[in-house]
Amino acid sequence: MDKEIFSKLKGLVSSNRQWDHFSSYLDVLIAQQHKVLEQSENMITVHKAQGAIEALRKIRRLREDVAKADG
């Protein structure tokens, strides 16, 4: 990914308190999608929930990606 983009996101990931709250929010969203997976009766819904979980986990890794790009 572009280092310039990661550089612009440093402010978002550098505050431990804010990042912890944001991460907790992401955890709640991931848990909701897991419930959708467990209760789903059709494959389209399963695939959508899997995609949502993957996207949320990528966002959750943002702090690590920004640190990697910086170092």
C-alpha positions as CSV (number, residue, x, y, z in Angstrom):
1,M,0.0,0.0,0.0
2,D,1.1,3.6,-0.5
3,K,3.3,4.9,2.3
4,E,1.7,8.4,1.9
5,I,-1.7,7.0,2.8
6,F,-0.3,5.2,5.9
7,S,1.5,8.4,6.9
8,K,-1.8,10.3,6.9
9,L,-3.3,7.6,9.1
10,K,-0.7,7.9,11.8
11,G,-2.8,10.2,13.9
12,L,-5.6,7.7,14.0
13,V,-3.5,4.8,15.2
14,S,-1.1,6.7,17.5
15,S,-3.5,7.5,20.3
16,N,-3.7,4.3,22.4
17,R,-6.9,5.3,24.1
18,Q,-8.7,6.1,20.8
19,W,-7.3,3.1,19.1
20,D,-8.4,0.8,21.9
21,H,-12.0,2.1,21.8
22,F,-12.0,1.8,18.0
23,S,-10.7,-1.8,18.2
24,S,-13.4,-2.6,20.7
25,Y,-16.0,-1.3,18.3
26,L,-14.5,-3.5,15.5
27,D,-14.6,-6.5,17.8
28,V,-18.3,-5.9,18.4
29,L,-18.9,-5.7,14.7
30,I,-16.9,-8.9,14.1
31,A,-18.9,-10.7,16.8
32,Q,-22.1,-9.6,15.1
33,Q,-21.0,-11.1,11.8
34,H,-20.0,-14.4,13.6
35,K,-23.6,-14.6,14.8
36,V,-24.8,-14.0,11.3
37,L,-22.6,-16.9,10.2
38,E,-23.9,-19.2,12.9
39,Q,-27.6,-18.4,12.2
40,S,-27.4,-18.2,8.4
41,E,-29.3,-20.6,6.2
42,N,-28.1,-19.6,2.8
43,M,-24.7,-19.4,1.3
44,I,-25.0,-15.9,0.0
45,T,-25.4,-14.6,3.6
46,V,-22.5,-16.7,4.7
47,H,-20.3,-15.3,2.0
48,K,-21.3,-11.7,2.8
49,A,-20.6,-12.3,6.5
50,Q,-17.2,-13.9,5.7
51,G,-16.3,-10.9,3.5
52,A,-17.4,-8.4,6.2
53,I,-15.2,-10.2,8.8
54,E,-12.2,-10.2,6.5
55,A,-12.6,-6.5,5.9
56,L,-13.1,-5.7,9.6
57,R,-9.9,-7.7,10.4
58,K,-8.0,-5.8,7.8
59,I,-9.0,-2.5,9.5
60,R,-8.1,-4.0,12.9
61,R,-4.6,-4.6,11.5
62,L,-4.3,-1.0,10.3
63,R,-2.1,0.0,13.3
64,E,0.4,-2.8,12.5
65,D,0.4,-1.9,8.8
66,V,1.1,1.8,9.5
67,A,3.9,0.8,11.9
68,K,5.4,-1.5,9.3
69,A,5.3,1.2,6.6
70,D,6.9,3.7,9.0
71,G,9.8,1.4,10.0
